[in-house]
Amino acid sequence: MMSEAIPNLSAFDDNALDRAFAALKQQAGEEAAALTSADGLEAFKLRWLGRKQGILTEVSSRWLKGAPPEAKKAVGERFKTLKELIEQLREAAEGAGPTDAVLAAEAIDITLPGTRRLTGAEHPITRTLNEITSVFAALGYSVGVGPEVETDFYNFECMNFPPGHPARDTQDTLVIANQERRPLRDRLLLRTHTSPVQMRTMERQPPPVRIVIPGKVHRNEADDATHSSTFHQVEGLCVDTNITFSDLKGTLDHAMKALFGSSVKTRFFPSFFPFTEPSADMQISCIFCGGKGCRKCKQSGWIELLGCGMVDPAVFAFAAEKQPAYDPKKISGFAFGMGAERIAMMKYGVSDIGQFYVGDMRFLGQFA
Ligand code: DAH
């Protein structure tokens, strides 16, 4: 190929040399002008400037070194200008960048829609837990957590469910296997409520206490549209001197207005929980009909939302074993517990609790 590109020189007079070099210059100029791509430029450089087989190397070894002594100077001068020309052509081609044709072929069409990347978003239950805890954080409550695998003592006994107490039957759960050799109070189970973290908190710190505790809980429960064997609660505990039922009502009334809007009303009904006395169920005016009565509130105008009450002296007695300041004669407190799924379903209009757990992006994407 190279021998085709440069003929052998038969004469070394000025005219013959001028013609031979002019032919190469013209050829190089034409090739450079026709360059349209980066690949083409690479090939041009290799063809003309390649160290081993490039045309300049060939010219140097055949025309220059092969020239008779008297013609060496004339060939050398012309070789130098040819080499300078090739370098200039290369520089110009490199500087010019791709031609319009190449640009058109390689360009990105910025009018096309982009590739959308999914960004993560808070799960609606996480969001609800955060919303609830921030309402209380704004009132000066701290936020705590406790273990999901709990002992019988914390989940039941110290919450005033003695062994064999019928209230235990309402909170059946999964228990860790092969623990029969341990004393009952040390046996492990999946906690049925976040209430045991009340005791873990009081054992760690003397009063006053204001804390909310979000967390996952487990019950032996048949799954249906509104029940799940795994769900989430937010527990609350407030202990100080002279805490009364009015404090409980005022705090929860404020929290419900912050969560559902200022027109929401609350009311309290007597209830029973082993760890509070008195105990109450709190209802809010139906957020769907404003209290007039609709299908969602079963025409009653009210929706039951949480359990609450004044901390039972028996619970304080357990706390006082580690922190004597929990003396029920000197301090008092209230507690409450609410289900996060129920609140999320109401706030976001979700009719099937199972949607929270299956990870269907068509559902979760609506909360992004
Ligand atoms: N632990 C109760 C449950 O899971 C909810 C509850 C009721 C929590 C009353 C409380 C309370 O702190 O005072 O059903």
Residues whose N, C-alpha, C, O or C-beta is under 5 A from the ligand:
A	BS01	DAH	T192 H193 S195 G236 F273 T276 G307 C308 G309 A335 F336 G337
